[in-house]
Amino acid sequence: MRAEEYRTRDDVVAGWRVRITCYRLADRYYASVDNIDPGAKFARADAASREEAEAAALDKATRRLASTRAFRGSGAARSSESGMFSGRDG
């Protein structure tokens, strides 16, 4: 089995720059949302159609990102730098 209808696009969700990836395996579509740099996936979904999978993943991403605080130099869309989780110790 191999991925077909693979597509990525960049967008802004809740003020954050994200990459949305969607593809089909057999009869299911899988979508994921990541924060571009470093590419950490934080929302995933699958459904019978591409639109449903992307909508479900974007809904999860919107809820998670809406409650995320943006620090100076973070991956927020208004910033020229990336690193969504800067500000965390570690």
C-alpha positions as CSV (number, residue, x, y, z in Angstrom):
1,M,0.0,0.0,0.0
2,R,1.3,3.4,-0.9
3,A,0.1,7.0,-0.3
4,E,-1.8,8.6,-3.2
5,E,-3.2,12.0,-3.8
6,Y,-0.5,13.5,-1.5
7,R,-0.9,17.2,-1.0
8,T,0.6,19.8,1.3
9,R,-0.2,23.5,1.8
10,D,0.8,26.2,4.2
11,D,-1.8,28.2,6.0
12,V,-2.4,30.3,9.2
13,V,-4.5,28.8,12.0
14,A,-5.2,30.8,15.1
15,G,-2.4,33.2,14.3
16,W,0.2,30.4,13.8
17,R,1.9,29.4,10.5
18,V,1.2,25.7,9.9
19,R,1.5,23.1,7.2
20,I,-1.4,20.8,6.4
21,T,-0.6,17.5,4.8
22,C,-3.2,15.2,3.4
23,Y,-3.0,11.9,1.5
24,R,-5.1,8.8,0.7
25,L,-4.3,5.2,1.7
26,A,-6.6,2.6,0.2
27,D,-10.1,4.1,0.9
28,R,-9.2,6.5,3.8
29,Y,-7.8,10.0,3.7
30,Y,-5.4,11.1,6.4
31,A,-4.6,14.7,7.3
32,S,-2.1,16.2,9.7
33,V,-1.1,19.7,10.8
34,D,2.4,20.6,11.9
35,N,4.1,23.9,12.9
36,I,6.4,24.0,9.9
37,D,9.6,24.5,11.9
38,P,10.6,22.1,13.4
39,G,7.7,20.2,11.9
40,A,6.1,18.8,15.0
41,K,2.7,17.3,14.1
42,F,0.1,18.2,16.7
43,A,-3.2,17.4,15.0
44,R,-4.2,14.3,13.0
45,A,-7.4,13.0,11.6
46,D,-8.7,10.4,9.1
47,A,-12.0,10.2,7.2
48,A,-13.7,8.9,4.1
49,S,-13.0,12.1,2.2
50,R,-10.1,14.6,1.9
51,E,-12.4,17.5,3.0
52,E,-13.6,15.7,6.1
53,A,-10.1,14.6,7.1
54,E,-8.7,18.2,6.7
55,A,-11.6,19.8,8.5
56,A,-11.2,17.4,11.5
57,A,-7.5,18.0,11.7
58,L,-7.9,21.8,11.3
59,D,-10.6,21.8,14.0
60,K,-8.2,20.0,16.4
61,A,-5.3,22.3,15.5
62,T,-7.5,25.4,15.9
63,R,-8.6,24.4,19.4
64,R,-5.0,23.5,20.5
65,L,-3.4,26.6,19.0
66,A,-6.0,29.0,20.3
67,S,-5.0,28.2,23.8
68,T,-1.2,28.4,23.1
69,R,0.6,31.6,24.2
70,A,2.8,33.2,21.6
71,F,6.2,34.3,23.0
72,R,8.4,36.8,21.2
73,G,10.4,35.0,18.6
74,S,7.8,32.2,18.4
75,G,6.3,30.6,15.3
76,A,3.3,32.9,15.3
77,A,2.4,34.3,11.9
78,R,3.2,37.8,12.9
79,S,6.8,36.9,13.7
80,S,9.5,36.4,11.1
81,E,11.2,33.7,13.3
82,S,10.0,30.2,13.9
83,G,10.0,27.9,16.9
84,M,6.4,27.4,18.2
85,F,7.5,26.2,21.6
86,S,10.3,28.7,22.4
87,G,9.9,29.8,25.9
88,R,9.7,26.3,27.3
89,D,12.5,25.2,29.6
90,G,14.2,22.2,28.4
